[in-house]
Amino acid sequence: MIDLSASQLRRAANIKDKIESLTNELTRLLGSTDGPVGPRKRRKMSAATKAKMAAAQRARWAKKSGTKAAKATAKPRRKVSAAVRKRLAESAKARWAKARAAGKTTL
C-alpha cells in the first residue's frame, strides 16, 4: 500500500466511499442486517420437562449436601368409564357426520 501513487489512493478512496454509500442504501431498503429487530421469542418447556429438571436439581443438591432427595410423586391418570367413552365416541361420530354433510373435511 505504500507503493501506491496519489491517483491510485484517490481512486481507492472513491471506491470505498461508493461501497459505504451503497451499503447504507441497502440497509435503508432492507432494514438492519445486524439481527432480529423484534422481541426475542422465548422457548416454552412442558410441565413434564420442568418437573424433570427440578428433580435433577434436587438430586444434585442432595448429592452435594449428603442427604437423600425426595421424589416427586406423579398424579395417577384418571380413567374414563366405558359408558362415558361410548357417549364421547357417539358425539364425535355425530359431529363428523354433520361436518361431512356440510362438505367439510376438517372440523
C-alpha positions, 0 to 999 in steps of 0.5 A, a space after each residue: 500500500 505504500 507503493 501506491 501513487 496519489 491517483 491510485 489512493 484517490 481512486 481507492 478512496 472513491 471506491 470505498 466511499 461508493 461501497 459505504 454509500 451503497 451499503 447504507 442504501 441497502 440497509 435503508 431498503 432492507 432494514 438492519 442486517 445486524 439481527 432480529 429487530 423484534 422481541 426475542 421469542 422465548 422457548 416454552 418447556 412442558 410441565 413434564 420437562 420442568 418437573 424433570 429438571 427440578 428433580 435433577 436439581 434436587 438430586 444434585 443438591 442432595 448429592 452435594 449436601 449428603 442427604 437423600 432427595 425426595 421424589 416427586 410423586 406423579 398424579 395417577 391418570 384418571 380413567 374414563 368409564 366405558 359408558 362415558 367413552 361410548 357417549 364421547 365416541 357417539 358425539 364425535 361420530 355425530 359431529 363428523 357426520 354433520 361436518 361431512 354433510 356440510 362438505 367439510 373435511 376438517 372440523 
